[in-house]
Amino acid sequence: MHLLDAVESLVGQFDTWPTYMLKILFCEDPAYDQLKRYAAFCYGNGVPISWCVQLYVECNCKCTFAVTQVFREVYYVWQRSGYKSHLDSYFNMHIRKFVYLNGWYHVPMEVLPQQVVPQSGLEHTGCRLQILEKIQHLRTLNLPV
């Protein structure tokens, strides 16, 4: 299986992702809070750390070793926080709502009480063509997972 197909099999096709997540992944400069949001989105939706890192490396040309370390560090903390609740929050693509990222001994799908469902898709990213070109290019590379 190839990287894009593998990630989309877990999370859904890119054009169904929240617009803010597409901007973080493809268009924006890396900032800690944004990187953590991307990592929480991946972790919460079941994307393995290796795929999370590889996808960001391939999609964002501003990626550095320090950026990939942020992903590894937060995954490490979340995987070892079984007794903690409300570690972070993420947009769950299966129920299309924001939920808390909880440790294993807590409610796994605790929906945030007040929320606005974010816009989805490429149209409102401000970099639609750039994203489409990048996705097309990545599909031709057939990156293995």
N, C-alpha and C positions, 0 to 999 in steps of 0.2 A: 504494500500500500504506500502511496505517496503522501507527503506531508500535508498538503492542502486537503486532499480527500480524507485523510485520517482526522484532522482537526474538524473539518466540516461534518464528519460522521458523528462527532460528539456534540458539537455546538450548533450546527446548522450552517447553511450557506452564508457567505460573507454579506450578501445583500439583505439578510435578515438581522444582522448584528446591530446593536445600538450604534447610532451615529458617533457618539462620543468615543466609543471603543475603537471604531475604525480610524478616527482621527489620531488617537493615541498610537495605534499600531502602525499606521502608514505615514502620517503627516507631521506630527508634532515633535519638537525637540524633547529628548528625554528629561523628565523631572521626576524626582522621587515619588511624589504623590500620584502622578500619572502612571508610573511604572508599577506601583503597588496596586492601583486600580486594575490594570491589565492583568497582573499576576492573580489577584483575587477572582477576577472574571474567569480566567483559565482554570485555576485550582477548583473553584466552586462548581464549574461545569465539567469537571472530570478530565481536564487535559493534563497529561503527564508533564513533569517539569522539562524533560528533554524536548518535547514538542513545543512547549511554551517558549523556551529559549530559542530554539531553532526558527520558529515562526517569526519572532521579533527580529532576530538577526537578519533574516531574509527580507522582511518587509520594511524595516526602518534603516535607512542608510546612515543614521547617526548613532548606531549602536556601538558600544565599546565593551571591553571586558568588565568594567565596573558596573555597567548596566546589567549584564547577564548575572553578575553576582547578587544584585538586588533580588532578582527572581529566585535564585537558589536560596538566599537567606530567608526570605519570607515563606517560601514553601517549607523549608526546614523547621521554622518556628511553628507554622500551622499544623504540620504533621505530628508534632510532639506536644500539642496543647489539648490533650484529650479532655481535661477537666475544665477548661476555660470556655466561656461563652462570649459572644459578640466580639470576636477577634477582629472582624472587619465585615464588610457587606459587599455583595456583588449582584449583578443582574443574572438571574437564573433563566436560561434560554428555553427551558422546557415548560415552565409555568408563566414566563414573561412578567416576572415581578422581581423586585429587589428582596433579597433574603440575607439573613445574618450568616456569617461564616462562623460556625460553632465547632468546638471540639467534639470528639466521638461520643462523649457521655451526655450530650445535650441534644435537644431537638434538632434533627439534621436540616429541616426545611422551615425555619422560623421566618415568616414573612415580616418585613418591616412594617410598622403600623401606618405611617403616613408616607405616601409616595406618589410620584408622578411618573408614569411610564415614559421612558425616553423615546425620542424619535429613532426610527430604525432606517437603515439603508444608506446608500452612497450619496443620494441627492443633496443632502444638506451639509456635507462634510467640507465643502469649499475646495476639495481636491479630488473630485470624482474621477476625472480622466487619469490623473496620476495613479489612483488606486486601481482602476480597471487595467491600465497598462502593466502595473506591477503584478497583479493577479494573473494576467495572461502570460506574462514572462515566467512567473513561478510555475505555472502549469506546464509550460514547455520544458522546464528543467527536470520535471519528474523527481523531485527530491525525495529520497527514501527516508523512512522513519526508523 
